[in-house]
């Protein structure tokens, strides 16, 4: 029941900037760890530094909330309030929706505004992107983060509550901050990226399947493209939700992008049945919410049956 309440809280509140948030703390910890590691380790020893960062952060992200919740178990009301709050902080559907809508609204103002707004939510260089490229980047981000920011934390929360969901969020945050494959991050980010690949293996495939099932009108096309293009990404996971979304929308995603001034070549995902348009940002948000709601419905049914 706490997970369902957390889902509702996220829909209503999102991530208010002035409210304490564990993921913000995670980001500060990782940033400090990176700075310290670069002072202490050089060259290939940064691989070891990345391993230490993952090892330490996974432990604290799991065991600290587990310890707090165990302390609160005798106090049922307080326990459920804290547990619901911790679960709520791991779900990012409303935040993802808000950020994508900001890009959509910025496109109405100017390309410059949209490029700036997009730069807050993607790792690629945005300063020279055209409108269709901005839309593509936003749709890809919504699709990928439907797995990373929505279904994956719900999945791990379903298995072992807030401690495991927060552990996953730490893994995902490490990857988002350190897991790049350019010269600066390829050593220190190796273990964070690989750990994230493992953690998202099941959620990414589950997300793609839920996307397909929650959009029955395009079920054949989206499933076919998801399976066909599942390897058309340097990540072993991202092409599943992106492929499903591309099939539902009837557009082509993927392709090469610049990251920190370096060209990263990627294959395409989906068939270009039509060009990407601004409204595809809105449509990708709808796909995300439909996918999340389907998961919650399935979780509720299973939870009710096991009571």
Long-range contacts (C-beta under 8 A, 24 or more apart in sequence): 1-303, 2-80, 2-83, 2-84, 2-87, 2-161, 3-87, 3-154, 3-157, 3-158, 3-299, 4-296, 4-299, 4-300, 5-84, 5-88, 6-84, 6-85, 6-87, 6-88, 6-90, 6-91, 6-157, 7-91, 7-154, 7-292, 7-296, 9-84, 9-88, 10-88, 10-91, 10-92, 10-93, 10-94, 11-93, 11-94, 12-94, 13-88, 13-94, 14-94, 14-95, 14-97, 14-98, 15-89, 15-92, 15-94, 15-95, 21-89, 22-86, 22-89, 22-90, 22-166, 22-169, 23-89, 23-90, 23-169, 23-173, 26-57, 26-61, 26-169, 26-170, 26-173, 27-173, 27-177, 29-57, 30-57, 30-173, 30-174, 30-177, 30-178, 31-177, 33-57, 34-177, 34-178, 34-188, 37-188, 38-188, 43-187, 44-187, 46-187, 46-188, 47-187, 47-188, 47-190, 47-191, 49-187, 49-188, 50-178, 50-187, 50-188, 50-189, 50-190, 50-191, 50-192, 51-191, 53-174, 53-178, 53-188, 53-191, 53-192, 54-171, 54-174, 54-191, 54-192, 54-195, 57-170, 57-171, 57-174, 58-167, 58-170, 58-171, 58-195, 60-170, 61-163, 61-166, 61-167, 61-169, 61-170, 61-171, 62-163, 62-164, 62-166, 62-167, 63-163, 65-162, 65-163, 65-166, 66-163, 69-161, 69-162, 69-163, 83-161, 83-162, 86-162, 86-165, 86-166, 87-157, 87-161, 87-162, 87-165, 89-166, 89-169, 90-153, 90-157, 90-162, 90-165, 90-166, 90-168, 90-169, 91-149, 91-150, 91-153, 91-154, 92-145, 92-149, 92-150, 92-153, 93-149, 93-150, 93-288, 93-289, 93-292, 95-149, 96-141, 96-142, 96-145, 96-146, 96-149, 96-150, 96-285, 96-288, 97-285, 97-288, 97-289, 100-138, 100-141, 100-142, 100-281, 100-284, 100-285, 101-281, 101-282, 101-285, 103-134, 103-138, 103-281, 104-138, 104-278, 104-281, 104-282, 107-131, 107-134, 107-135, 107-278, 107-281, 123-176, 123-180, 123-259, 124-257, 124-258, 124-259, 125-257, 125-258, 125-259, 125-260, 125-261, 131-278, 132-275, 132-276, 135-276, 135-277, 135-278, 135-280, 135-281, 136-251, 136-253, 136-255, 136-276, 137-257, 138-281, 138-284, 139-245, 139-249, 139-251, 139-253, 139-276, 139-280, 139-281, 139-284, 140-242, 140-253, 140-254, 142-245, 142-281, 142-284, 142-285, 142-287, 142-288, 143-211, 143-241, 143-242, 143-244, 143-245, 143-246, 143-253, 143-284, 143-287, 143-288, 144-238, 144-241, 144-242, 145-288, 146-207, 146-211, 146-241, 146-245, 146-287, 146-288, 146-291, 146-292, 147-200, 147-203, 147-204, 147-206, 147-207, 147-208, 147-237, 147-238, 147-240, 147-241, 148-172, 148-200, 148-203, 150-207, 150-288, 150-291, 150-292, 151-203, 151-206, 151-207, 151-210, 151-291, 151-292, 151-295, 152-199, 152-200, 152-203, 152-204, 152-207, 154-292, 154-295, 154-296, 154-299, 155-202, 155-203, 155-206, 155-295, 156-203, 158-299, 168-199, 171-195, 171-196, 171-199, 172-196, 172-199, 172-200, 180-259, 180-260, 181-234, 181-264, 182-259, 182-260, 182-262, 184-260, 197-235, 197-236, 197-237, 200-237, 201-236, 201-237, 203-237, 204-237, 204-238, 204-240, 204-241, 205-237, 205-240, 207-240, 207-241, 207-244, 207-291, 208-240, 208-241, 208-243, 208-244, 209-244, 210-291, 210-294, 210-295, 211-241, 211-244, 211-245, 211-248, 211-287, 211-290, 211-291, 212-244, 212-247, 212-248, 213-294, 214-287, 214-290, 214-291, 214-293, 214-294, 215-248, 215-287, 215-290, 218-247, 218-248, 218-250, 221-247, 221-248, 221-250, 222-246, 222-247, 222-248, 223-247, 225-269, 225-270, 225-271, 229-254, 229-267, 229-268, 229-269, 229-270, 232-266, 232-267, 232-268, 232-269, 233-266, 233-267, 233-269, 234-264, 234-266, 239-269, 242-269, 242-270, 243-269, 243-270, 245-284, 245-287, 246-270, 246-271, 248-283, 248-287, 249-280, 249-283, 249-284, 249-287, 250-274, 251-275, 251-276, 251-280, 252-276
